[in-house]
């Protein structure tokens, strides 16, 4: 029996130690050394390039170079070796950039408890792991306002990747923004089934314009929809980066990532010690550096631009895009008067607001 009591005592001590460690937070051992793993090429014009541009700003703010590797697919057999190579070289902060890295990062964080892991658009979290993502619906709502202001027909198109919650909330917010400027505006959406497929994106944008859309919004990784908009003489709104770089005549506004505004203070917390990752990840509001807008293009009248800027200021001060009363396109109440949509309901959004028309 004494052996059993000894084992119980050891277990109690172990549990207490783990509890104390969790309460104290995570602290690096040794000087911080950062590495980044990119999902795509650093010059993809979209998602990955936004991270690479942030990396340069983070380096300047923190005064150290950041190692990185490009084009690591969402496959554990590629992710783990890439991370472990950096760790073997002394990296003790590893930043990922893909939803599909989530499970591999969870396993890596358990295997390397002295390394801090952060993952953009991830879904897994732990004592030394924090996923993070921005509330893109805030900036897409503002771009929708620009689209609604510029459209003459009130018929807008939207090229999207997959009907996931993080995409659907941008579609709905875009429509709500457009309808703030033109209550009769509609948004027809085509899902390509891929985050980055310029061929499918071109076909989708062309089809939407052929159906009468005179502004094309997007939530895909490449600038292709904006290129098509400029070729066809209509307007567009960009995603990830300021896409006036590719289509200056067409692009009215872009929802842009400003990752450095989140990463610099978060990495300083990691470096200071006693870092406590948010248990459900960091879901970043625009005021804290998730996304913002870039623009405006020549198609947005000055008075409308001023209205959009005022709405941006209101969001920065706490205005909620998904505030009630709000019904879906079938008339079902989704947000009651005086309430706002919860984060859990945002993540699982599988419904559309009035005026959204979905196509495959």
N, C-alpha and C positions, 0 to 999 in steps of 0.2 A: 504493500500500500504506500510505503514511503516513496517508492519510485513514481507512483502515479501522482502523488502530491508534488513531487519534484517537477514532473513534467507539466503539471497544471501551473505551478509557480513560474516555470520558464515561459509558458505560453502567455501568462498574464504580463510578465515583464516585456515580452516581445510585442504584445498588443499595445501596451503602454508606450513603448518606444516608437511604434509606428504612429500612434495617436499624437505623441509629442512632435514627431517629425512633420506630420501633416499640419499641426497647429503652427509650427515655426515657419513653415514654408520651405521653398527650395533655395539652396545657396550653391553657387558654383565653387568648384575646387580648382583653384588656379586662376590665372588671368583669362578674361573672356576672349574667345576666338570663334568667329562666326563663319558659317558656311550656308549656302543656299542651293536648293535643288529646284531647277526649273522644269516645268512640264513640257514646254515647247522651246523653240529657238528664241534667243533674246531679241531678235529683230522681227518678230511675227506681226508687228503692227498693232497688237492688241493686248490680251491678257498677260502674256509673259513679258512683253516689252515694258508694260507698266511696272511690273516688279523689278525689272532690270534698271529702269530709270529711278525707281525708288532706292535701289541698292546704292547707286552713286550718291544720292542725297544722304542716306544713312551713313555711308562711309565718311562723308564730310562732317556730319554732325557728331559722330562718335570718335573720329580720328583714327580709324583703323580700316584696313583693307578687308574685304569680304570675299572669300573663295566662292566659286559657283560652278555648276555644271549644267549644261543645256540638254533639252530634249530627252528627259527621263520619263518614259511612259508610265501610265497608271497600272503598273504590274510589280508585285512584290519582288519578283526575281530581278528587277532592275533597280527598284527603289532602295532595297536594303544594302546591296553592295555599294551603291553611290554614297549613302549615308555613312556606312562603316569605313569607307576609304577616307572620308573627311575626319571621322572620329580618330582613326589611326594616326592621322596627321596632326592631331591635337585639338580639333574643333570640339568645343563643348556647348555650342549653341547651333542648332541645325534648323533651318527654316525651309519648309516645303511650300509648294504652290499649287496643290491640286486636291480636289474632292476625292479622287481615287487613291490618294496616298494615305487616307485615314487609317485603315486597318494596319498597314505596314508601320506607320508612325506609332501606333498604339503598342505594337510588338517591340519596336525599337526602344521606345521610352521605358518599357518594362525591363528590357535587356540592359539598357545603359542608364541607370537611375541617376548618374552624376552628370548627365547631359540634358540641357534644356531643349525641348522641341516645340516649335510653333509651326502651324500649317494653315496656309490661306485656303479658305473654302472647305476645310476639313470638318469632320463630324465627331471626332474622338478627342477625349480630354483626360487628364490625369494629374498626379502630383508634379510631374515635370513636363507636361504636354498641354498646350493650349491651341485649339483651333480658333480661327478668326475669319470674319467676313463682314462686309459692309452692307448697310441697309440701302441697296441700290434702288429701291422703289422711291426713295426721296429724290434722288437726282433724275430718275426717269420720269417722275411726275413733272418736274420742271421742264424737261425736254419735251414732254407731251404738251405742255403749255405753249412752247415755241412752235411745235408742229401744228397745233390748233390755230395759232395766230397766223401762220403762214399759208395754211391750206385754203384754197378757194372753193374746192368741192365739198370739203368736210369728210372726204373719204381718205382715211389713212391706212397704210399697210405696215406690217411689222414682221420682220424675219427673225425667228427664234430657233434655238437649238432643240431643247427637249421640254415637254410639258411638266417640268418639275416645279415645286413651290418657289424656288429662287428665281425661276424664269417667269412663272405666272404672276408673281407679285410685281415684276417690272412691266408686264403687259397691261395689267389692270391699272397700275399707277399712271402709265403713259396715257391710257384712255381717260382716266379721271382728270389728268392735267389738260388734255386736249378739250375735254368737255367743259372745263372751267372757262375756256376761251370761246368755245362754240358748243353749246349744249346738245346740238344735233350731230356732233362728230361721231363717226364710227371707226373702229380699228379692226381690220381683217388680218389675222395672224396665220402664217405658214410656218410649221415646224419642220426643220430640215433633218432632225434626228442625229445631228453631229455638232460638236462645239466649233469645229473649224473645218469646213468643207466648202471652199470657194465656188466649186462647180454647182453644188446644190443651192448655195446662197444666191448665186447669180440667177439661177432658174427661178427661185422663189421671188426675188425682187422684180424680175421681168414680168412674172405672172401677175403680181400685185399691181404693177403699173398698167399692165394691159387691162386689168379689171377696173381701172379708174383712179387708183390711189395717186395723189399728187405729193405725198410726203411718205417716206419710208423710214420707220424706226427699226432698231435691231437689238438683239441680245445674242450675238454670235461673236466669235473671236477675230474674224478678219474684217477689213474695211470694205469688202466686196459690195455689200448693199449700198454704201455711199458712192462707190465708183459707178455702179449701175444708175443710181439716181442722177448723178452728174451727166452721164452719157445720154440719159433719156430726157434731160431737161426738167427734172422735178427736184424736190428738196428731200433732205434726209436728216436723221439725228443719229449720232454715233454712240458707241459703247466702248468702255475700257480706257480709251485715250481720246485726245482732241483730234478727231478725224478730218478736220480742215486741212491737215497735212496732206491728205490724199484727195479730198474733194472740196476745195475751198469755195466753189460756187454753190455747191449743193448743201453742205452741212450747216444746219441752223444752230445746233447745240450738241454737245456730247456729254454723256455721263462718264466721268473720268475717275479712275482710282487715284487716291493720294495716300498710298500706303505708308510713306515715310512719316506722315503726321501721326500715324498710330504706332509704327514700329520703333521710332526713336524713343518716345517715352516708355514704351513697353520693354524694350531692350535695356533701358536704363534701370528699370525695376528689377529685371533679371540680374543685372550686374551688381546692383546694390545689395543683393541677398534677401533672404526671407520672401522670395517671390511666391505668390499664391495664384496660380492660374485660375481663371474663372471656371467654375465647375461645369458649366454648359457652353464654354467657349465665349469669346468676345464677339458680340453682335454690335458692330460699331455704327453709331449715328453720324450723320454728316458733320456735326459740330466737333466730333472727336477724330475725324480724319478717315472715315471709310471711303465715301465718294464725294464728289462735288460736280459742278458743271463747268464746261468751257464753251465759250461762244461770246457774242452771238453772231451768226452769219448774216449776210445782207438781206435775207428774206424776212427777218424779224423787225417789224417797225419799232422805232425808238420808244413809243409809248407802251408797246407790248413788252419790250425788253425791260422797261422800268417796272412793269407789273410783275414780271417773272423774278426780277431781283428782289422786289419787296416780299414775294412769296418765299424766296430762298431765305431771306432774313427771318421770316416768321418760323420757318422750319428750324433754323439755327437756334431759335429761342424756345423751341419745344412744340411747335404745331405738329399735329399728327396727320399723315396722309390718309390713313385708314381709320378715320373717326366716324362715329355713327351720327345719324342713322344711315345705314348703307345696306342696300339689297343687291343680290346677284341678278344676272340677266333673266332668270326665271321668276323673279319676284320674291324669292326667299330672303328674309332678313338675315344678314350676316353680322352686322354690328348694330347694336341697339343705340338709340339716342343717348348721348352723354357718355358713351363707352368708346373704347378703342380696341382694335383687334390685338389679341395677345400674340406674343412671340411664337408660341406653340402653333397657333392657327396660321400665322404667316408661313412658317416652315412647311406646313402640309397643305397650303393653298391649292385647291383643285377645282376652283370655281372662277367664274368671270363676271365682271360688272356689265351692266347694261351697255350695249353698243359695241361689245367685243364679238367678233365673228371668227370662229376657229376653223382652220382647214389643215389637212395633213400636208 
